[in-house]
Amino acid sequence: DIGSSWTSHIRDASRLSQVSGIGMNEAELKTNTALTDFHVLDLNQNPSPKLPYPDKTFDVALCQLSIDYFVHPLELMKEASRVLRQGG
């Protein structure tokens, strides 16, 4: 969940084995019950943002509502594709 916060738009996240969040506010991320783990990271600081995950980690990458706030959205989406498994 790229740009995650205090809540998530994932329905019934409890059936998923992993829901990782990237956000800027640790206190808000801690209250997001859908997340199994999170990283506090300002994705606007670097023109080539890097997600803290190895290649091909996830089946799905979400960025809901936050995309408008990213300074380098195209670069961020390219980086999101790096952490997606084939077909993701």
TAKATA-V281508 format. One record per residue. RES is the residue in one small letter. NEAR is the number of other ideal C-beta (glycine too) atoms within 8 Angstrom. D_LAST is the distance of its C-alpha to the last C-alpha in Angstrom with 2 decimals. Layout:
res=RES near=NEAR d_last=D_LAST
res=RES near=NEAR d_last=D_LAST
This chain:
res=d near=15 d_last=14.11
res=i near=12 d_last=15.14
res=g near=14 d_last=18.74
res=s near=13 d_last=19.39
res=s near=9 d_last=22.97
res=w near=7 d_last=25.24
res=t near=6 d_last=23.20
res=s near=11 d_last=19.70
res=h near=7 d_last=18.45
res=i near=10 d_last=16.47
res=r near=4 d_last=18.45
res=d near=5 d_last=19.64
res=a near=11 d_last=17.72
res=s near=4 d_last=20.11
res=r near=4 d_last=18.18
res=l near=8 d_last=15.22
res=s near=3 d_last=15.87
res=q near=7 d_last=14.82
res=v near=11 d_last=14.71
res=s near=12 d_last=15.34
res=g near=14 d_last=17.11
res=i near=13 d_last=18.30
res=g near=14 d_last=21.50
res=m near=5 d_last=24.99
res=n near=9 d_last=27.19
res=e near=6 d_last=27.49
res=a near=6 d_last=29.77
res=e near=10 d_last=27.39
res=l near=15 d_last=24.38
res=k near=7 d_last=26.69
res=t near=7 d_last=27.39
res=n near=14 d_last=23.81
res=t near=5 d_last=23.84
res=a near=10 d_last=20.15
res=l near=14 d_last=19.30
res=t near=7 d_last=19.61
res=d near=7 d_last=19.92
res=f near=12 d_last=20.22
res=h near=9 d_last=21.27
res=v near=8 d_last=23.81
res=l near=9 d_last=23.02
res=d near=5 d_last=24.30
res=l near=12 d_last=21.58
res=n near=9 d_last=24.33
res=q near=5 d_last=26.57
res=n near=8 d_last=24.92
res=p near=6 d_last=24.18
res=s near=7 d_last=21.38
res=p near=13 d_last=19.79
res=k near=6 d_last=18.32
res=l near=11 d_last=16.16
res=p near=6 d_last=17.82
res=y near=7 d_last=15.08
res=p near=5 d_last=14.63
res=d near=5 d_last=12.08
res=k near=7 d_last=8.90
res=t near=8 d_last=9.97
res=f near=11 d_last=7.37
res=d near=5 d_last=4.79
res=v near=6 d_last=5.55
res=a near=10 d_last=7.95
res=l near=8 d_last=10.99
res=c near=11 d_last=14.01
res=q near=8 d_last=16.51
res=l near=6 d_last=20.09
res=s near=10 d_last=20.16
res=i near=9 d_last=18.86
res=d near=5 d_last=22.47
res=y near=6 d_last=23.85
res=f near=12 d_last=22.02
res=v near=5 d_last=24.27
res=h near=12 d_last=21.63
res=p near=8 d_last=18.66
res=l near=6 d_last=17.42
res=e near=10 d_last=17.64
res=l near=13 d_last=15.87
res=m near=9 d_last=12.82
res=k near=8 d_last=12.96
res=e near=12 d_last=13.22
res=a near=12 d_last=10.25
res=s near=8 d_last=8.14
res=r near=8 d_last=10.16
res=v near=13 d_last=9.21
res=l near=13 d_last=5.42
res=r near=8 d_last=5.26
res=q near=5 d_last=5.44
res=g near=3 d_last=3.82
res=g near=8 d_last=0.00
